[in-house]
Amino acid sequence: MKRATLALILGLVVVVLSAGLAAATDLQGKVKTIEINQKVLTLDDGTKLYWTDSVTVTEAVKSGAVVKATYEEKGGKYMLKKIEVMQ
C-alpha cells in the first residue's frame, strides 16, 4: 500500500513538472508594432504577445527589431516570460 501511494505521488510530481516545463514556448519574429501603455507587441505574422510588470521590455524592442520571445498561453493570450533582441 505504501509503495503504491509513493508511486502515485511520484507520478503526479513528474506530470506536474512536465506540464510546467512544456507550457513555455519560444518564438522568433520581427516586431510589427509595440504598444507600451497596453503592454502588447505584435509580430509581423500577427502574433500578439502581452506582458506584465514582471517582464522587462527594453527600448531595443521596437518596430522592425527581430526578437526571440519565451511565452506561455494563459486565458487565450500569449503572455511573455522573457524577450531579447536578436543581433
N, C-alpha and C positions, 0 to 999 in steps of 0.2 A: 504494500500500500504506500509506504513512504517513497519507494523508488518511482512508482507511477506518478505520485504528486510532484516529486522533484523533476521528473522528465517533462511533465506538463508545464511546470513553471519555466524550466529552461527553454522549452519550445516557444512559449509565449514571449519570453525575453528576446529570442532570436527574431521572431516575427516583428515585434515592435521596433527593434533596432534596424532591421532590414527595411521596413516601411519608411522610417525616418530618413535613412540614407538614400533610398530610391526616390524620395519626393523632390529632392533638389535636382534641378536640370540646368545644364549650361547651354548658352545660346550666343552666337556671334552674329553681328549685323551692323548696318550703318544707321545712325540716328537720323531720322527724318525731322522730328520736332521734339522739343522738350518744353514742358510747362512746369516751371519751378513751383508756382503757387499751388497747383493741383497735384504736384508730386507724381507726374506721369510723363514718360517718354514714349515716343512711337518710333518704331524702326521702319525702314523702307518697305518691308514686307507687310506692314500693317499691325504687327505685334505691339500691343500696349503693355508696358511694364510700369508698375506702381511701386512706390517706396514709402517707408515711414521714416521718422526722425532717427531711427537706429542705424540707417544706411547712409553712408557718406557718398554724395554725388558731387564731384568736384566741378570746377569751371571748365575743365578739359572735356567734360561730357557735354558736347554741343552738337548742333545740326551739322551733319557731314562726317562726324567722328565715327570710326569703326570701334565698336565696343564688344567686350566679352562680358556677358551677364550670367550670374547664377540666380535662379529664381525658384519659387515654389508656387504651385497653384493653390489659392485659398479663396473660397467663396466665389469661384468662377473668374478670379482675377489672377494675373501673374505678378506676384509680389517679389521685388528684388531682395536678394540677400547680400549680393556683392556685385560691383560693376567696376570694370577697368577699361581704359582706353588702350587699344592695340596700336603699336608703332609700325 
